Amino acid sequence: MEQLLSVLKELHPEVDFETAEGLVTGGILTSLDIIALIAEINAAFDVEVSAEEIVPENFDSAKTIWAMVERLMDED
């Protein structure tokens, strides 16, 4: 989770991702941010975020992003 938080802070240092929610629905993360984040997740955690996973529910908070990453790591 710390590595994920680090990646998120690189995208938006002004946001407290440990408590922030509504990252997508609140407009904090843009579509370009999500593309960059997916590339970082794929590289950092050796998983592949498929198109089916790219839904607002999976990216609306650090917790939901981390839950998706853990699920993808378990599938490998």
C-alpha positions in Angstrom: 0.0 0.0 0.0 2.9 2.4 0.8 4.2 2.0 -2.8 0.7 2.8 -4.2 0.4 5.9 -2.0 3.8 7.0 -3.2 2.7 6.7 -6.8 -0.5 8.6 -6.1 1.4 11.4 -4.3 3.6 11.8 -7.4 0.5 12.4 -9.5 -1.1 14.8 -7.0 1.1 15.8 -4.1 -1.6 18.2 -2.7 -4.0 15.3 -2.0 -4.0 13.2 1.2 -4.7 9.9 -0.5 -4.8 8.0 2.9 -8.1 9.7 3.6 -9.4 11.0 0.3 -12.4 9.4 -1.3 -14.2 10.3 -4.6 -10.9 10.4 -6.5 -12.8 9.7 -9.8 -16.3 10.9 -9.0 -14.9 14.1 -7.4 -12.7 14.8 -10.3 -9.3 14.5 -8.5 -8.0 11.9 -10.9 -8.4 12.6 -14.6 -8.5 10.0 -17.3 -4.8 10.8 -18.0 -4.0 10.3 -14.3 -5.7 6.9 -14.4 -3.7 5.8 -17.5 -0.4 6.9 -15.8 -1.5 5.1 -12.6 -2.3 1.9 -14.4 1.1 1.9 -16.1 2.7 2.4 -12.7 0.6 -0.4 -11.1 1.4 -2.8 -13.9 5.1 -2.2 -13.5 5.3 -1.9 -9.7 3.1 -4.9 -8.8 3.7 -7.1 -11.8 0.0 -7.3 -12.6 -2.1 -6.3 -15.6 -5.0 -4.0 -15.1 -7.4 -5.1 -17.9 -10.0 -2.9 -19.6 -12.8 -4.5 -17.5 -11.1 -3.3 -14.3 -11.1 0.3 -15.4 -14.3 1.5 -13.7 -14.7 4.4 -11.3 -15.4 2.0 -8.4 -11.9 0.6 -8.6 -10.2 4.0 -8.6 -12.3 6.1 -6.3 -10.0 5.8 -3.3 -6.5 4.5 -2.4 -8.3 1.7 -0.6 -10.3 0.6 -3.6 -7.3 0.8 -5.8 -5.3 -1.3 -3.4 -8.1 -3.9 -3.1 -8.0 -4.2 -6.9 -4.2 -4.6 -6.9 -4.4 -7.3 -4.2 -7.1 -9.2 -6.1 -5.0 -9.0 -9.3 -1.9 -10.2 -7.5 -3.9 -13.1 -6.0 -5.1 -14.1 -9.5 -1.5 -14.6 -10.8 
